[in-house]
Amino acid sequence: MVRAMVTNEKGKEPLRDEKAGAGAEKGPAGTTTEITALLRGVLEESFSRDEDEPETGEGLGWIYPSSLARGCILAVAFELLGAPKAEPESRVKRIFQVGSASHHRILSYFSKVLMAREVPFLDEEYRLKGRCDALLFIPPGISEPSGFYVLEIKTAGSMEYGLIKGEGRPRPEHSRQCHIYIWGIERYYGLPVRGGVIYYENRDTLEYMLFPVEYDEAELLPLLERVKALLPKLREGELPQDPIDRLPPDHWAHEYCPYLEICGYGQEAVRQKMVESKGIPDAMLAKIIAERIVIKRRREKEKERKRKGPRSLEELAEELGWARDWAGGGGSEEGVDSPEAGGLL
């Protein structure tokens, strides 16, 4: 069982320590010795290798799941070639730091089903290397289907969080990233991962949402095939030219791409977007503004109500939008309930 989970970097054969000897196969003590030997082999290989050193990629670097999940093969090509990246702004760095710090806190919420944190994988065939936030195990009897699940944690500001909540589903690139982790961990460790979970947290209010991700290999394979087709071209010094390998001109990721300074296509997309000044669609922006106004008014009314004490019947009718026909403070049943008066039926 252990040898099926702890493998070499290619994810094919189990790591062994010859010093463990035949006793490693016998009894509880032998099993403990074998586990120690296997883990020692993993650690020694990690210590002796430069994290960013290409191993058999003929000068190519690695693709990271978050980059591939956006779907821009041109940006992936720049990443593989080790193209220079723009230095993130200090504000962006701080946002990343806040997100990283939050991960440790959030993972503690899953302690009852947490199997491992920051689970790494790599795949030389596709030049993919990543580290998913956590691997969960749902025991039989607690929930069905039980088994292993990948956990992906995302923190967002109120605006982005509100958009995701309004749509009722995770962002497509986050779902793809979760798919990549499921695929990578299954392939590297040989574990039967059943699916994934994306946890969103609002950085401003700490409100959260959970979205299950059902693994669909058919959704991921076309993206992986594009990567596979890219690698030989890069080794010949050729960048991807097919329009399908670039993001649409109106995609939000152009503006935040770390390779924008060397990507003429991305620069033109950003310039065009600035000219058109589309920003958030008007309908969505109006909805967000309206929701915020309603929430603010409710809070103000609640504060006022607590200050004044119990509400009167007139105040309750006004708050609920009932029709009113009050005379001198007196009430009329017809004024409240009749359809002609616009009341509730």
Residue frames as qw, qx, qy, qz and C-alpha x, y, z in Angstrom:
[[0.000, 0.885, 0.465, 0.000, 0.00, 0.00, 0.00],
 [0.292, -0.808, 0.099, 0.502, 2.78, 2.41, 0.91],
 [0.418, -0.188, 0.585, 0.669, 4.69, 1.62, -2.25],
 [0.259, 0.611, 0.655, 0.361, 1.61, 2.51, -4.28],
 [0.096, -0.953, -0.283, 0.058, 1.47, 5.96, -2.66],
 [0.275, -0.837, 0.311, 0.356, 5.14, 7.00, -2.40],
 [0.843, 0.408, 0.256, 0.240, 6.76, 6.86, -5.82],
 [0.525, -0.179, 0.208, 0.806, 9.69, 8.30, -7.67],
 [0.087, 0.479, -0.011, -0.873, 9.49, 11.58, -9.55],
 [0.223, 0.081, -0.689, -0.685, 8.20, 9.93, -12.70],
 [0.655, -0.023, 0.281, -0.702, 5.35, 8.41, -10.76],
 [0.757, 0.244, -0.516, -0.317, 6.06, 4.93, -12.10],
 [0.747, 0.004, -0.629, 0.214, 8.18, 2.79, -9.77],
 [0.601, -0.787, -0.135, -0.044, 8.27, 2.81, -5.95],
 [0.150, 0.773, -0.510, 0.347, 11.29, 4.30, -4.24],
 [0.926, -0.279, -0.242, 0.081, 13.34, 1.80, -2.25],
 [0.136, -0.814, 0.534, -0.186, 16.20, 1.93, 0.16],
 [0.779, 0.214, -0.589, 0.017, 18.35, -1.17, -0.24],
 [0.107, 0.359, -0.712, 0.594, 19.62, -0.75, 3.34],
 [0.676, -0.236, 0.193, -0.671, 16.18, -1.69, 4.59],
 [0.017, -0.253, 0.967, -0.011, 16.86, -5.30, 3.65],
 [0.359, -0.229, -0.843, -0.327, 14.47, -8.22, 3.62],
 [0.159, -0.355, -0.737, 0.553, 13.16, -7.32, 7.05],
 [0.190, 0.163, -0.011, -0.968, 11.33, -4.39, 5.49],
 [0.496, -0.081, -0.602, -0.620, 8.75, -6.78, 4.10],
 [0.516, -0.235, -0.818, 0.097, 7.95, -8.58, 7.36],
 [0.407, -0.554, -0.632, 0.359, 5.58, -7.70, 10.17],
 [0.097, -0.962, -0.256, 0.002, 4.71, -4.31, 11.75],
 [0.463, -0.704, 0.236, 0.484, 8.34, -3.48, 12.59],
 [0.514, 0.041, 0.583, 0.628, 9.45, -4.28, 9.06],
 [0.209, 0.775, 0.514, 0.303, 6.65, -2.15, 7.67],
 [0.246, -0.941, -0.057, 0.226, 7.77, 0.80, 9.81],
 [0.520, -0.436, 0.440, 0.588, 11.33, 0.37, 8.56],
 [0.438, 0.372, 0.627, 0.527, 10.13, 0.28, 4.98],
 [0.049, 0.926, 0.362, 0.091, 8.09, 3.46, 5.38],
 [0.375, -0.825, 0.158, 0.392, 11.09, 5.23, 6.90],
 [0.539, -0.161, 0.566, 0.603, 13.32, 4.06, 4.06],
 [0.341, 0.622, 0.585, 0.393, 10.85, 5.19, 1.42],
 [0.080, -0.976, -0.201, 0.026, 10.44, 8.62, 2.96],
 [0.498, -0.628, 0.309, 0.511, 14.21, 8.97, 3.39],
 [0.518, 0.162, 0.594, 0.595, 14.59, 8.35, -0.34],
 [0.156, 0.842, 0.446, 0.261, 12.03, 11.03, -1.16],
 [0.302, -0.927, -0.009, 0.223, 13.72, 13.56, 1.13],
 [0.576, -0.393, 0.422, 0.579, 17.23, 12.86, -0.18],
 [0.436, 0.423, 0.563, 0.561, 16.11, 13.36, -3.77],
 [0.012, -0.937, -0.321, -0.140, 14.41, 16.62, -2.82],
 [0.454, -0.803, 0.125, 0.366, 17.46, 17.92, -0.93],
 [0.565, -0.250, 0.510, 0.599, 19.85, 17.13, -3.79],
 [0.363, 0.493, 0.597, 0.519, 17.81, 18.73, -6.56],
 [0.011, -0.128, -0.006, 0.992, 17.46, 22.38, -7.51],
 [0.379, 0.483, 0.634, -0.470, 13.74, 23.15, -7.33],
 [0.481, 0.742, 0.042, -0.465, 13.73, 24.97, -10.67],
 [0.124, -0.484, 0.758, 0.418, 16.27, 22.83, -12.48],
 [0.810, 0.299, -0.191, -0.466, 14.85, 21.14, -15.60],
 [0.675, -0.334, 0.658, -0.005, 15.53, 17.40, -15.38],
 [0.487, 0.074, 0.768, 0.410, 14.77, 15.80, -18.73],
 [0.365, 0.790, 0.419, -0.260, 12.90, 18.64, -20.41],
 [0.620, 0.319, 0.299, 0.651, 15.79, 19.61, -22.71],
 [0.231, 0.102, -0.037, 0.967, 16.07, 23.10, -21.30],
 [0.347, -0.548, -0.406, -0.644, 12.36, 23.62, -20.69],
 [0.164, -0.249, 0.589, -0.751, 10.99, 24.69, -17.33],
 [0.011, 0.310, 0.931, -0.192, 7.76, 23.63, -15.70],
 [0.298, -0.438, -0.391, -0.753, 4.11, 24.52, -16.18],
 [0.067, 0.047, 0.718, -0.691, 2.17, 25.36, -13.02],
 [0.070, 0.488, 0.869, 0.041, -1.52, 24.39, -12.72],
 [0.063, 0.748, 0.351, -0.559, -2.72, 27.94, -12.07],
 [0.035, 0.500, -0.434, -0.748, -1.07, 29.08, -15.32],
 [0.005, -0.056, -0.900, -0.432, -2.41, 26.22, -17.43],
 [0.101, 0.533, 0.793, -0.277, -5.89, 26.59, -15.94],
 [0.174, 0.626, 0.064, -0.757, -6.30, 30.01, -17.56],
 [0.735, 0.478, 0.481, -0.002, -6.12, 28.31, -20.93],
 [0.327, 0.902, -0.229, -0.163, -3.53, 30.55, -22.60],
 [0.945, 0.037, 0.123, 0.300, -0.99, 28.23, -24.25],
 [0.440, 0.731, -0.134, 0.504, 1.09, 31.23, -25.34],
 [0.351, -0.782, 0.337, -0.389, 1.60, 32.21, -21.68],
 [0.934, -0.261, 0.243, 0.011, 2.41, 28.56, -20.90],
 [0.802, 0.448, -0.026, 0.393, 5.06, 28.67, -23.65],
 [0.090, 0.810, -0.286, 0.503, 6.65, 31.76, -22.07],
 [0.688, -0.601, 0.314, -0.260, 6.63, 29.98, -18.71],
 [0.975, 0.016, 0.151, 0.161, 8.33, 26.89, -20.13],
 [0.641, 0.572, -0.079, 0.506, 10.99, 29.02, -21.81],
 [0.568, -0.452, -0.288, 0.624, 11.72, 30.90, -18.60],
 [0.210, 0.651, 0.217, 0.696, 10.79, 34.27, -20.11],
 [0.177, 0.023, -0.446, 0.877, 11.25, 37.24, -17.74],
 [0.206, -0.690, -0.691, -0.066, 8.18, 38.14, -15.70],
 [0.058, -0.684, 0.022, -0.727, 7.04, 41.55, -14.63],
 [0.224, -0.002, -0.722, 0.655, 7.58, 42.17, -10.92],
 [0.261, -0.677, -0.670, -0.158, 4.19, 42.19, -9.13],
 [0.116, -0.698, 0.082, -0.702, 3.14, 45.41, -7.44],
 [0.057, 0.212, -0.747, 0.628, 3.61, 45.61, -3.68],
 [0.608, -0.041, 0.245, -0.754, -0.15, 45.63, -3.20],
 [0.848, 0.162, -0.390, -0.320, -0.51, 42.42, -5.22],
 [0.457, 0.271, -0.774, 0.345, 2.28, 40.80, -3.20],
 [0.229, -0.162, 0.607, -0.743, 0.48, 41.68, 0.02],
 [0.782, 0.048, -0.039, -0.620, -2.75, 40.17, -1.32],
 [0.762, 0.219, -0.608, -0.025, -0.88, 36.93, -2.05],
 [0.206, 0.257, -0.750, 0.574, 0.62, 37.00, 1.43],
 [0.520, -0.098, 0.367, -0.765, -2.80, 37.44, 3.02],
 [0.853, 0.137, -0.278, -0.421, -4.11, 34.55, 0.92],
 [0.602, 0.268, -0.722, 0.211, -1.22, 32.29, 1.92],
 [0.069, -0.209, 0.678, -0.701, -1.68, 33.10, 5.61],
 [0.686, -0.022, 0.134, -0.715, -5.40, 32.38, 5.32],
 [0.733, 0.190, -0.613, -0.224, -4.72, 28.94, 3.86],
 [0.298, 0.159, -0.835, 0.435, -3.20, 27.68, 7.11],
 [0.350, 0.009, 0.496, -0.795, -6.19, 28.90, 9.11],
 [0.729, 0.169, -0.170, -0.641, -8.73, 27.51, 6.65],
 [0.587, 0.213, -0.779, -0.056, -7.08, 24.10, 6.52],
 [0.032, -0.112, 0.804, -0.583, -7.60, 23.76, 10.27],
 [0.631, 0.081, 0.172, -0.752, -11.36, 23.79, 9.62],
 [0.833, 0.239, -0.380, -0.324, -10.97, 20.53, 7.66],
 [0.109, -0.554, 0.792, -0.231, -8.88, 18.77, 10.32],
 [0.733, -0.048, 0.579, -0.353, -11.33, 15.87, 10.75],
 [0.864, 0.416, 0.282, -0.022, -10.98, 14.83, 7.10],
 [0.235, 0.882, -0.395, -0.104, -7.53, 16.25, 6.28],
 [0.979, 0.018, 0.052, 0.196, -5.07, 13.65, 4.97],
 [0.660, -0.097, 0.133, 0.733, -2.21, 15.88, 3.78],
 [0.074, 0.911, 0.092, -0.394, -1.40, 19.55, 3.21],
 [0.192, 0.815, -0.411, -0.361, 0.29, 21.04, 0.14],
 [0.839, 0.009, 0.535, 0.097, 0.47, 17.76, -1.75],
 [0.088, 0.658, -0.483, -0.570, 3.05, 17.99, -4.58],
 [0.829, 0.267, 0.485, 0.085, 3.07, 16.22, -7.92],
 [0.097, 0.663, -0.444, -0.594, 4.99, 16.48, -11.18],
 [0.827, 0.351, 0.439, 0.003, 4.71, 14.95, -14.61],
 [0.325, -0.466, 0.486, 0.664, 7.69, 15.07, -16.94],
 [0.387, 0.359, 0.744, 0.410, 5.71, 14.02, -20.01],
 [0.082, 0.849, 0.445, 0.274, 3.59, 17.18, -19.82],
 [0.371, 0.270, -0.250, 0.853, 6.16, 19.28, -17.89],
 [0.450, -0.683, -0.226, -0.530, 3.55, 19.90, -15.21],
 [0.450, -0.033, -0.664, 0.596, 4.43, 20.54, -11.59],
 [0.351, -0.602, -0.134, -0.704, 2.09, 21.65, -8.84],
 [0.189, -0.029, -0.787, 0.587, 1.11, 21.53, -5.20],
 [0.381, -0.574, -0.520, -0.505, -2.56, 21.27, -4.29],
 [0.288, -0.615, 0.288, -0.675, -3.71, 22.87, -1.06],
 [0.452, -0.274, 0.745, -0.406, -4.80, 19.63, 0.58],
 [0.457, -0.008, -0.828, -0.325, -5.96, 16.08, 0.10],
 [0.567, -0.226, 0.385, -0.692, -9.09, 15.11, 2.01],
 [0.257, -0.019, -0.958, -0.128, -10.43, 11.67, 2.83],
 [0.622, -0.201, 0.082, -0.752, -14.12, 11.18, 3.47],
 [0.152, -0.160, 0.962, -0.161, -14.51, 7.91, 5.41],
 [0.364, -0.272, -0.781, -0.428, -17.28, 5.46, 4.50],
 [0.337, -0.543, -0.728, 0.246, -20.38, 6.06, 6.58],
 [0.130, -0.484, -0.198, 0.842, -19.90, 9.81, 6.91],
 [0.449, 0.631, -0.031, -0.631, -20.84, 10.67, 3.36],
 [0.670, 0.162, 0.662, 0.294, -21.18, 8.96, 0.03],
 [0.928, 0.182, -0.269, 0.184, -19.35, 8.65, -2.20],
 [0.601, -0.742, 0.214, 0.207, -16.46, 8.27, 0.24],
 [0.833, 0.273, 0.116, 0.466, -12.80, 8.47, -0.78],
 [0.473, -0.298, 0.053, 0.827, -10.08, 10.98, -1.61],
 [0.245, 0.894, 0.353, 0.130, -10.88, 14.55, -2.65],
 [0.485, 0.186, -0.025, 0.854, -8.65, 17.44, -3.66],
 [0.159, -0.854, -0.394, 0.300, -9.22, 20.72, -1.80],
 [0.410, 0.367, 0.148, 0.822, -8.55, 24.03, -3.52],
 [0.237, -0.718, -0.424, 0.500, -8.74, 27.23, -1.41],
 [0.288, 0.482, 0.268, 0.783, -9.46, 30.63, -2.91],
 [0.161, -0.630, -0.421, 0.632, -9.81, 33.96, -1.10],
 [0.237, 0.508, 0.453, 0.694, -11.43, 36.95, -2.81],
 [0.034, 0.062, 0.230, -0.971, -12.51, 40.50, -2.17],
 [0.393, 0.401, 0.601, -0.569, -16.19, 41.36, -1.82],
 [0.481, 0.535, -0.230, -0.655, -16.62, 42.32, -5.48],
 [0.360, 0.307, -0.838, -0.273, -15.25, 39.09, -6.92],
 [0.097, 0.079, 0.931, -0.342, -16.87, 37.00, -4.20],
 [0.460, 0.420, 0.369, -0.690, -20.23, 38.59, -5.00],
 [0.509, 0.454, -0.474, -0.557, -19.86, 37.81, -8.70],
 [0.237, 0.166, -0.957, -0.035, -19.07, 34.15, -8.01],
 [0.211, 0.226, 0.791, -0.528, -21.92, 33.89, -5.52],
 [0.504, 0.450, 0.071, -0.734, -24.30, 35.47, -8.02],
 [0.511, 0.376, -0.648, -0.421, -23.34, 32.99, -10.72],
 [0.868, -0.226, 0.257, -0.361, -23.67, 30.07, -8.31],
 [0.967, 0.164, 0.010, 0.192, -20.60, 28.25, -9.60],
 [0.576, -0.554, 0.229, 0.555, -16.80, 28.49, -9.38],
 [0.271, 0.786, -0.315, -0.457, -14.85, 30.45, -11.93],
 [0.920, 0.367, -0.110, -0.083, -13.95, 28.26, -14.94],
 [0.443, 0.628, -0.569, 0.293, -10.19, 28.62, -14.40],
 [0.376, -0.458, 0.651, -0.474, -10.56, 27.53, -10.76],
 [0.913, 0.066, 0.261, -0.306, -12.55, 24.47, -11.79],
 [0.790, 0.527, -0.303, 0.081, -9.89, 23.60, -14.39],
 [0.072, 0.645, -0.652, 0.392, -7.15, 24.04, -11.80],
 [0.676, -0.261, 0.550, -0.416, -8.94, 21.59, -9.53],
 [0.935, 0.319, 0.019, -0.152, -9.23, 19.16, -12.45],
 [0.514, 0.655, -0.510, 0.214, -5.47, 19.42, -13.05],
 [0.261, -0.518, 0.692, -0.430, -4.74, 18.58, -9.41],
 [0.864, -0.016, 0.370, -0.341, -7.05, 15.57, -9.50],
 [0.850, 0.499, -0.165, -0.005, -5.42, 14.34, -12.72],
 [0.303, 0.701, -0.567, 0.309, -1.87, 14.99, -11.47],
 [0.432, -0.453, 0.657, -0.420, -2.26, 13.35, -8.07],
 [0.929, 0.115, 0.251, -0.247, -3.96, 10.28, -9.53],
 [0.775, 0.577, -0.240, 0.096, -1.23, 9.95, -12.14],
 [0.183, 0.690, -0.585, 0.384, 1.70, 10.59, -9.79],
 [0.340, -0.366, 0.723, -0.478, 0.63, 8.69, -6.67],
 [0.318, -0.066, -0.913, -0.248, -1.77, 6.15, -8.13],
 [0.146, 0.232, 0.695, -0.665, -4.50, 7.29, -5.74],
 [0.027, 0.513, 0.765, 0.390, -8.15, 7.00, -6.80],
 [0.018, 0.216, 0.256, -0.942, -9.21, 10.64, -6.34],
 [0.213, 0.552, 0.806, -0.014, -13.00, 10.88, -6.64],
 [0.147, 0.844, 0.360, 0.370, -13.30, 14.61, -7.14],
 [0.376, 0.144, -0.253, 0.880, -12.54, 17.99, -5.69],
 [0.215, -0.832, -0.485, 0.161, -13.88, 20.79, -3.51],
 [0.315, 0.435, -0.012, 0.843, -13.30, 24.52, -4.01],
 [0.360, -0.688, -0.489, 0.398, -13.55, 26.66, -0.87],
 [0.215, 0.609, 0.120, 0.754, -14.10, 30.39, -1.45],
 [0.397, -0.611, -0.470, 0.498, -13.71, 32.88, 1.37],
 [0.120, 0.901, 0.171, 0.380, -14.57, 36.57, 1.34],
 [0.553, 0.128, -0.367, 0.737, -11.50, 38.38, 2.67],
 [0.113, -0.421, 0.089, -0.896, -13.63, 41.28, 3.91],
 [0.666, -0.353, 0.062, -0.654, -16.39, 39.42, 5.73],
 [0.151, -0.301, 0.931, -0.141, -15.00, 35.84, 6.09],
 [0.808, 0.238, 0.231, -0.487, -18.19, 34.53, 4.51],
 [0.187, -0.351, 0.863, 0.311, -17.51, 31.28, 2.67],
 [0.819, 0.303, -0.048, -0.484, -18.89, 29.03, -0.07],
 [0.470, -0.271, 0.825, 0.155, -18.16, 25.41, -0.99],
 [0.701, 0.466, -0.212, -0.496, -18.42, 24.07, -4.53],
 [0.784, -0.130, 0.598, 0.104, -18.01, 20.35, -5.30],
 [0.332, 0.627, -0.519, -0.477, -16.07, 19.56, -8.48],
 [0.905, 0.100, 0.403, -0.094, -16.95, 16.36, -10.29],
 [0.292, -0.484, 0.638, 0.524, -13.93, 15.18, -12.25],
 [0.751, 0.586, 0.246, -0.177, -14.56, 15.11, -15.98],
 [0.602, -0.292, 0.493, 0.557, -11.53, 13.90, -17.90],
 [0.473, 0.571, 0.529, 0.412, -13.11, 14.87, -21.21],
 [0.021, -0.991, -0.134, -0.003, -13.03, 18.51, -20.07],
 [0.429, -0.777, 0.356, 0.291, -9.31, 18.40, -19.29],
 [0.779, 0.031, 0.502, 0.373, -7.90, 16.23, -22.09],
 [0.503, 0.780, 0.218, 0.303, -8.16, 18.84, -24.90],
 [0.149, -0.959, 0.231, -0.070, -6.05, 21.25, -22.80],
 [0.680, -0.473, 0.524, 0.199, -3.46, 18.56, -22.07],
 [0.764, 0.368, 0.425, 0.316, -3.30, 17.63, -25.75],
 [0.281, 0.936, 0.004, 0.210, -2.51, 21.25, -26.62],
 [0.412, -0.800, 0.433, 0.049, 0.35, 21.14, -24.11],
 [0.800, -0.103, 0.542, 0.236, 1.63, 17.90, -25.61],
 [0.630, 0.648, 0.292, 0.315, 1.58, 19.44, -29.08],
 [0.012, -0.990, 0.119, -0.079, 3.35, 22.56, -27.79],
 [0.677, -0.606, 0.355, 0.219, 6.44, 20.86, -26.32],
 [0.751, 0.111, 0.415, 0.501, 8.13, 19.68, -29.56],
 [0.323, 0.841, 0.215, 0.378, 7.50, 23.08, -31.16],
 [0.323, -0.933, 0.155, -0.022, 9.18, 24.88, -28.28],
 [0.758, -0.368, 0.405, 0.356, 12.21, 22.58, -28.51],
 [0.600, 0.384, 0.417, 0.564, 12.49, 23.71, -32.14],
 [0.224, -0.217, -0.054, 0.949, 12.24, 27.37, -31.11],
 [0.151, -0.358, -0.558, -0.733, 8.69, 27.90, -32.36],
 [0.220, 0.110, 0.528, -0.813, 6.02, 29.74, -30.37],
 [0.281, 0.477, 0.832, -0.035, 2.33, 28.77, -30.73],
 [0.021, 0.070, -0.306, -0.949, 0.62, 30.70, -33.51],
 [0.194, -0.441, -0.810, -0.334, -2.87, 29.19, -33.56],
 [0.278, -0.470, 0.022, -0.838, -5.55, 31.62, -32.30],
 [0.793, -0.424, -0.371, -0.230, -6.98, 28.82, -30.14],
 [0.732, -0.109, -0.407, 0.535, -3.76, 28.93, -28.12],
 [0.127, 0.179, -0.217, 0.951, -4.46, 32.52, -27.03],
 [0.054, 0.498, 0.693, -0.518, -7.14, 33.96, -24.82],
 [0.217, 0.773, 0.518, 0.297, -9.99, 35.96, -26.38],
 [0.283, 0.460, -0.057, 0.840, -9.21, 39.70, -26.69],
 [0.393, -0.631, -0.027, -0.668, -11.78, 40.61, -24.03],
 [0.796, -0.299, -0.499, 0.168, -10.53, 38.12, -21.42],
 [0.398, -0.908, 0.044, -0.125, -9.77, 39.63, -18.00],
 [0.858, -0.357, 0.136, 0.343, -6.44, 37.77, -17.64],
 [0.607, 0.588, 0.039, 0.533, -4.58, 39.85, -20.24],
 [0.101, -0.887, 0.118, -0.435, -4.26, 42.80, -17.88],
 [0.645, -0.660, 0.353, -0.153, -2.80, 40.63, -15.11],
 [0.956, 0.226, -0.071, 0.175, -0.55, 38.41, -17.24],
 [0.567, -0.686, 0.238, 0.390, 3.07, 38.41, -15.96],
 [0.568, -0.009, 0.529, 0.630, 4.28, 38.23, -19.59],
 [0.308, 0.863, 0.378, -0.135, 2.31, 41.23, -20.83],
 [0.109, -0.836, 0.281, 0.458, 5.48, 43.25, -21.46],
 [0.172, -0.362, 0.783, 0.476, 6.71, 40.75, -24.09],
 [0.327, 0.383, 0.859, 0.095, 3.32, 39.74, -25.55],
 [0.060, 0.051, -0.295, -0.952, 2.20, 41.99, -28.39],
 [0.334, -0.392, -0.746, -0.423, -1.15, 40.21, -28.65],
 [0.399, -0.573, -0.626, 0.349, -1.88, 40.79, -24.95],
 [0.193, -0.316, -0.079, 0.926, -0.83, 44.44, -25.16],
 [0.178, -0.135, -0.497, -0.839, -3.22, 45.02, -28.06],
 [0.400, -0.497, -0.758, -0.137, -6.03, 43.30, -26.15],
 [0.346, -0.534, -0.455, 0.624, -5.47, 45.54, -23.11],
 [0.069, -0.163, 0.165, 0.970, -5.26, 48.66, -25.29],
 [0.270, -0.293, -0.650, -0.647, -8.52, 47.77, -27.03],
 [0.410, -0.552, -0.712, 0.144, -10.22, 47.10, -23.74],
 [0.252, -0.428, -0.255, 0.830, -9.15, 50.50, -22.42],
 [0.079, -0.019, -0.391, -0.917, -10.53, 52.16, -25.54],
 [0.409, -0.389, -0.690, -0.453, -13.87, 50.42, -25.24],
 [0.156, -0.267, 0.528, -0.791, -13.93, 50.82, -21.43],
 [0.630, -0.265, -0.617, -0.389, -16.24, 47.90, -21.01],
 [0.197, -0.365, 0.662, -0.624, -15.27, 46.92, -17.49],
 [0.230, 0.183, 0.913, -0.282, -17.95, 44.92, -15.70],
 [0.051, -0.427, -0.717, -0.549, -21.14, 44.45, -17.76],
 [0.225, -0.327, 0.072, -0.915, -23.65, 47.17, -16.93],
 [0.742, -0.364, -0.358, -0.435, -26.34, 44.70, -15.84],
 [0.775, -0.180, -0.504, 0.337, -23.99, 42.92, -13.44],
 [0.279, 0.162, -0.314, 0.893, -22.61, 46.18, -12.07],
 [0.415, -0.388, -0.101, -0.817, -26.13, 47.52, -11.51],
 [0.813, -0.332, -0.451, -0.159, -27.06, 44.33, -9.69],
 [0.638, -0.059, -0.474, 0.604, -24.02, 44.55, -7.40],
 [0.028, 0.248, -0.172, 0.953, -24.68, 48.21, -6.61],
 [0.592, -0.396, -0.257, -0.654, -28.37, 47.56, -5.95],
 [0.806, -0.279, -0.511, 0.103, -27.57, 44.66, -3.61],
 [0.466, 0.022, -0.409, 0.784, -25.11, 46.77, -1.66],
 [0.215, -0.327, 0.013, -0.920, -27.62, 49.61, -1.33],
 [0.735, -0.386, -0.381, -0.407, -30.31, 47.22, -0.07],
 [0.749, -0.177, -0.508, 0.386, -27.91, 45.65, 2.45],
 [0.250, 0.159, -0.284, 0.912, -26.83, 49.09, 3.66],
 [0.420, -0.381, -0.122, -0.815, -30.42, 50.27, 4.10],
 [0.799, -0.343, -0.474, -0.138, -31.34, 47.13, 6.01],
 [0.615, -0.079, -0.471, 0.627, -28.43, 47.61, 8.36],
 [0.009, 0.245, -0.142, 0.959, -29.36, 51.25, 8.92],
 [0.608, -0.394, -0.270, -0.634, -32.98, 50.34, 9.63],
 [0.796, -0.258, -0.529, 0.141, -31.93, 47.57, 11.99],
 [0.407, 0.037, -0.399, 0.821, -29.70, 49.97, 13.92],
 [0.248, -0.296, -0.014, -0.922, -32.51, 52.52, 14.10],
 [0.727, -0.364, -0.439, -0.383, -34.99, 49.88, 15.24],
 [0.702, -0.191, -0.541, 0.421, -32.69, 48.71, 18.04],
 [0.186, 0.135, -0.267, 0.936, -32.22, 52.31, 19.12],
 [0.423, -0.278, -0.106, -0.856, -35.96, 53.03, 19.24],
 [0.427, -0.051, 0.782, -0.452, -37.13, 49.71, 20.65],
 [0.421, 0.325, 0.846, 0.040, -40.07, 47.59, 19.40],
 [0.009, -0.073, -0.482, -0.873, -41.59, 48.67, 16.05],
 [0.469, 0.306, 0.392, -0.730, -45.13, 50.01, 15.82],
 [0.634, 0.415, 0.652, 0.010, -47.68, 48.58, 13.38],
 [0.389, 0.899, 0.011, -0.204, -47.21, 51.64, 11.14],
 [0.092, -0.740, 0.625, 0.230, -43.45, 51.11, 11.00],
 [0.537, -0.064, 0.835, 0.102, -43.86, 47.41, 10.25],
 [0.599, 0.651, 0.457, -0.093, -46.32, 48.14, 7.44],
 [0.248, 0.914, -0.236, -0.219, -43.96, 50.72, 5.95],
 [0.284, -0.557, 0.756, 0.194, -40.97, 48.36, 6.13],
 [0.529, 0.130, 0.834, 0.084, -42.90, 45.53, 4.46],
 [0.026, 0.073, -0.524, -0.848, -44.24, 47.80, 1.73],
 [0.079, 0.527, 0.845, -0.054, -47.89, 47.27, 2.60],
 [0.028, -0.574, -0.339, -0.745, -50.45, 49.79, 1.41],
 [0.213, -0.257, -0.595, 0.731, -51.47, 52.23, 4.10],
 [0.196, -0.608, -0.408, -0.652, -54.70, 54.04, 4.85],
 [0.424, -0.347, -0.611, 0.571, -54.03, 55.23, 8.33],
 [0.122, -0.752, -0.234, -0.604, -56.20, 57.98, 9.69],
 [0.373, -0.762, 0.242, -0.471, -54.90, 59.72, 12.70],
 [0.105, -0.474, 0.841, -0.240, -52.72, 56.78, 13.55],
 [0.759, 0.042, 0.513, -0.398, -55.65, 54.31, 13.28],
 [0.116, -0.236, 0.870, 0.417, -55.48, 51.29, 11.01],
 [0.744, 0.281, 0.027, -0.606, -57.84, 49.82, 8.46],
 [0.692, -0.076, 0.711, 0.099, -57.90, 46.14, 7.61],
 [0.672, 0.678, 0.296, 0.022, -59.00, 47.04, 4.10],
 [0.163, 0.936, -0.305, -0.069, -56.02, 49.37, 3.78],
 [0.363, -0.568, 0.733, 0.088, -53.61, 46.58, 4.60],
 [0.518, -0.041, 0.851, 0.072, -55.02, 43.48, 2.96],
 [0.642, 0.610, 0.366, -0.284, -57.24, 44.46, 0.04],
 [0.661, 0.168, 0.454, 0.574, -55.90, 43.89, -3.50],
 [0.237, 0.875, 0.291, 0.304, -57.33, 47.23, -4.57],
 [0.295, -0.944, 0.144, 0.031, -55.11, 48.94, -2.04],
 [0.514, 0.668, -0.516, 0.152, -52.04, 47.09, -3.31],
 [0.528, -0.569, 0.561, -0.287, -51.66, 44.99, -0.17],
 [0.004, 0.286, -0.955, -0.079, -50.57, 41.37, 0.19],
 [0.760, -0.072, -0.341, -0.549, -52.95, 38.59, -0.82]]
